[in-house]
Amino acid sequence: MASFQVCYVMKRYLTPFFEGYTVGSKNLIKAAYLGGVKATVFSAEPHYHDKNKNDTYVIHSLFAERVHLDNLMTASCVSLSSSLHDYDIIHFLPNLAGDIYASFSLPKLRKKPIKIAHLAHPYHPYIHSPFSHFRLSLLYENVLDYAFCTTGFLANYFQKNTRLPASRIFCVPFPIDTDYFRPLPRKERLRERYNLSKGYIIAFVGQIEPVRGVFLLLHAFRKLTKIIDNVQLVLSSPGQLYEEPYIVTFNKIVKKLQLEDRVVLLGPQRHLEEIYNLADIVVFPYIKPYYYMDPPLTLLEAMASGAVVVASAVGSANELVTNGKNGKLIKPKSVEALAEAIVDVIRNKDDYKSLGVNARETIVSKFSMNTVGSIMRQIYESIL
């Protein structure tokens, strides 16, 4: 174990939650442990949750996600604890929703720890506002010492939009459990488990909302059904409350396009590795980079599972997917491009088998738990 002590700060560390940046934040902690980092976790949790877990401090979450008071309260508690425990590093994880300004309480500590913000995406609705630029400037000039970014694309963004020196910005991606997300045998048996067809299956995993391109996907799929007969579209959504109006619209489009017998909308699935494996193609038709997380964790999971992925060329997907080598990149917002790419993969299925193999190799080499854990420990040691 490392001789230094890290305090991780996040929400819902103990609570089951399927949002990508929460799962990604948990994965970062797991990777750090595997890398030999000695750590404590501070987490805001709902009242009803069982708090029994070693090395975890729980703060009751009073206001959920609607206001920033939870973040301020969490940071205050971290400040108090740090004055007692003398943490060497305080590391704010991405699912604190970017509200790292809560850490303004930290400079008053008896021992001044190194303060790190882990950033997952610049496209938050407020990121381009004058207030956001003001907040970022204050954070990096007066409060935070280092920025960890989940992609090189994002690291470049923060080099341009903050005064933090490039030497203090590191790329530390969300790690993936490549033992869990892996190619599985017996695809037909998986399909039987979900009562799916034996033909071609196109899968989408993620929230039902416009920015993820689900409505565009329906229109592309309609074109696809006119070219290929035995094809089915399967979508797995976490079923969060804010999705409900979009799901209503989704079902209306399905009915209008007469796709009721071809489209299957699954509820929340605990075994997404099975969804990635039962599909012939997993699609990510994002209209633009998702404003809370880029790339989507589901893209990394699908690639780790050896899936053939078709993704819009937006944001960091451009640095993760090499077109024709470990996936297919398409022009965003284009129904025709999406439909043509799917048809191409289906018609040349044997030629594209290597895409899934190469996709997994990409994730194993760059995003595995051991790889990212080693990176985190090396960076911690260098900055200390």
N, C-alpha and C positions, 0 to 999 in steps of 0.2 A: 504493500500500500504506500501511496505517496505520503511524504512527511508534512504536507500542507493540508489545510482544511478549506473545503469549498461549501458555500451555502447556496443551494438552488432555490429560486423563488418562482412559483407558478400557481395555477389554479387547477383544482380537480385532479390532483395527483393520485388520490385514493379512490376517486369516484369513476365508475365506468362511464366513458364518454367517447363518442365516435368521431368527433370533429378532428380533422387532420392535424391541425397545429397543436392540439392537446395531446394526441397520440405521439406526434413527433417530439414534443417536449418531454414526455415520459421516456421515449426512446433515447434521448440525449442523456438523461440521468442513468439509464441502464448501461449505455455505452461507456459512460465515465466510470461507473463501478467496475465494468469489465477491464477498463484501462488502468485500474489500480488507484483511482482517485478516491480519497476519503471525503465523504460528503454528508451534509445534512440537508433536508428538504423542508422548506416552508411552503405550505399550501392552504389556500382558502377553499373550504369544503362546505357543502350543505349541512345543515344541522342533523339531518337524519342519518348521516353516514357513520359507520363504525370507524373509529379513529385508531384502532389498535395496529400500529406498525412501527417497528423500530426506526430510530433516526429520522422521524418525521414529526414536525410541529404543525398542528392544525389550527387554523383560524376559521371560525365560523363565518360563512358567507351570508351576509344579511340582505344584500341588494342584488344578488345574481350578476347578470351581465349588463344591467340597464344603466348603471352609473359608475363613476370611477372611484367611489368611496371605498370599495373593497380593496382596490389597489393601494390607496393611501393608507388604509388600516394595515394591510399586509406589510407594506414597507416600514411602517412605524414599529410593528412587532419585530421585524427583522433587525431594525436599528437597535432596539432594546436587547435582543438576543445576542447580537454581534458584540455589544459592549461587554457582555458577560462571557462569551465564548471565544472572542478574539479570532474570528474567521479571517483567513488570508485573502479569500476571494468571495465576493457576492455576485452571483451570476443570475440575472433576470432572464427567464426563458420566454420563448415567443408567445405562449398562450396567455401571457399577462396582457395581451391585446395591444401591445405597443405603447401602453400608458406608463412608460418607464419614468415619466416625470414624477411619479410617486416617490422615486428614490431621492428627492430633494431633502428628505429627512436624514439621509445617510452621512453627509459631511460632518455631523456633530458627534460622530462616534469617538470613543476614547482611543481606539486603535483604528487607524484609517485603512480599511481593506481596499483591495483593487476591485473596482466596480465594472461589471461587464453587462451590456445589453445584447441579447441575441435577437436578431431581426430577421423576420421571415418574408416580408414583402413591403415594397414602397407604395403600393397602389391603394392604400387605405383611403377612404373618401376624403379625409382631412389632410392628407399628406402634402398636398400642393397648396394649401391655404397659407396666408401670411402667418397665422398663429402657429401652424405646424413648423414652418421654417424657423420661427422665433424659438419655439420649444426645442427643436433639434439643436439650434445654436447654443442655447443655454445648457442643455444636457451635456454636450460634448466639450464645451468650454469650461464648465464649472462643476459638473457632477460625475459623469462617466469617464472611465479611463480607456476602455476598449469597446469595440463593436465586433461581435461575431455575426456573420451573415451566412444564410443557408445556401447561397449560390454565388458564383463569381459575378454573375450579372448584377446581383444585389450589392455586392461589395463595391463594384464600380459606381453604382448609383450613389451610395453614401460617400464615396470619395469625392464625388462632384457636388453633393448637396450639403456637406458639413465641413467644418474646418478641422475635423479630426485628421491627423496625418495618416497617410496610407500605411505607415508602419504599425499603426494601432488598429487596423481593420483586417480581420481574418475571415477566411471562408471555412465555415464548419457546417457541413450539410446535416440535414435530418438523417439519422441512420436507419437502416432497415434490418429487421431480423430475417436474414436470408436462409435460416434453417426452417423458419415457419413459412415464409413466402418462397416457395420453391415449386418446380414442376411436379405435378402429381400424376400417377398412372390412372388408367381406367376412366378416361373422359366420358365414355358412354354411361358408366355407372353413376357418375356425378350428375349427368343430365337427367337420368331416371329419378334421382333423389329429389330434383326440383321440378319434376314433371315437364320437362322441356322436350322439344322435338329432336329428331336425329339428323336434321339437316344442318345448314350453316347457322351459327349463332354469333351475333354481334352483341357485345356487352358494353354497358356504361355503368360506372360506379361513381357515386357522388350525389350531392344535393341536386334536387330539381329546381333550377333557377336559370334565368336567361343568360348570365355571363358564362355559364358552363356549356352553352350551346345546345341544350337539350331540345329546344323547339326547332332549331336548324337541323338537328339530327333526325327528327321525325320526318321532315320534308325530304332529306337526303335518303332516308330509308324507304320512303314511298317510291322514289325514283328507282331505288335498288330492287324493289319487289317486281317492277315491270321488266327487269332484265334477268333476275335470278329467282326461280320459283320457290325452292325449299329453303327459306331463310327466316330467321326469327330475331327480334330485337329484345334483349333482356336488360332491364335497368334495376340496379340495387341502390336504394336511397335510404339515408338514415332516418327519414321521417320526422325531421325537426319541425317545430311549430311554424316557423316562418316560411316553410315550404308549402304550406297548405294552399294558399291562393294560386301558386304556380302549378301545383298538382291538379287543381281544378282546370286551369287553362290547358295543361298537358292532356288531360283526358278528353277535353273538348276537341283538341286538334286530332287526337287519335281517332275519335269518332268521325270527324269531318273527312279525314283522309281514308276512312274505312280500313283501319289497321287493327281493329279490335282482336282479331284472331292471330295477329302476328307480333303484337307488342305485349310483353309481360313486365309489369311494374312490381318488383318485389319490395317487401318492407325491409326494415333493418336486418342485416345479416351479420352474424358473429363470425362466420367462416368465409371471409372475402377471398381467401386463397382458393377456395373451391370455385367461386364465380370467375376468377381470373383463368382458372385451368379448364373449365368446361367450355369456354368461348373459343371460337376460331380467331376472332379479332376483338381487341378491347380499344374503344375509341375515346378520345379526349378532344372534342370539337370546340374548345374554348374560344370565345369571341375575343377575349383579351386576357392578360394575366389576371389570375384571381386576386382580389384586393386584400386578402388576408394571408395568402400563402402561395408561393411560387417556387418550384413547380408543385403541383398537387401531390400529396403523399400517395394517393392512389396510383399515380403514374409510376412512381418508384416501386410500389408493391407489385403492380402488374408486370413490370419489366423483370423484377426479381423472380416472379413466378414463371418466367419464360414465355410470356404472352407476346403475340405479334400486336404491336400498338400502332395506331394511327392517331396522330396528334396535330393540332394546329400549331403553326410556327409562330408562337407568341412567347414573350418573356424568356425565361431560362430553359424552356423546352428546346430552344435553338442550340444550347450548349450541352444538353443532356442527350438528345436524340440526333444521331447522324443519319440523314435521309438515305435509305437504301442499305444501311449497314446494321443498325439495331432497332429500326422502326421506320415509319413513313411520316414525313412532315408534309402538311398541306397548307394551302392558303387559308387564313382564317375568314370567317363569315361567308364562306362559299359553299352553297348546297351542292353545286356541281362537282367541285373539287373533292368534297367528302365522299360523295357517291362513287365517283370515278376511282378513288383510292381503294375503297372497300371492294369494288368489283375487280380491280386489278389484283388485289391480294387473293381473293377467292379463286379467280381464274388461273392464277399462277401459284397456287398453294405450295406446291413442292419447291418452287424456286425461292419462296420466302420463308421456308422453315428456319433458315439460319438467322433470321431477324430475332426470333425469340431466344435462340441460344446466345447470340451476341448481346442481347438486351440484359440477360441475366449476368453475363460476364461483366458488363459495365457496372451493374449494381454491386456485385460481389467485390469487385476490385476497388470501388470508390466509396460505397455507402454501407458496407457491412458494419455490424456493431463493433467488432474488434478494430477495424480500420479507423472508424471515427473516434472510438475511445482512445486509441493510441495518439491520434491527432490532438485531441483535447488535452491529454496529459502533457504532451510535448509543448503545446502553446502555454499552458499554465506554468510549466517549469521555466520556460524562456522569459515570460513576463514577470515572474517572481524574482 
